[in-house]
């Protein structure tokens, strides 16, 4: 399924990430949107304390992916790159 408007889609994803960023910041971390692939996989990069955190996989699934899919259900997944 082609993107409706990639820039608009990336802006929506960033808005969703803004919902989880305050929770990450409490522990000295953050997340950066890298891109979205043609098969609707969102690529993120962990920043700060999140880079080496053993809980980052759980945070990815339970926090980041849920926040994004809640706003953009077409997204097929989220991966850290």
Order of alpha helices (4+ residues) and beta strands (2+ residues): alpha-beta-beta-alpha-alpha-beta
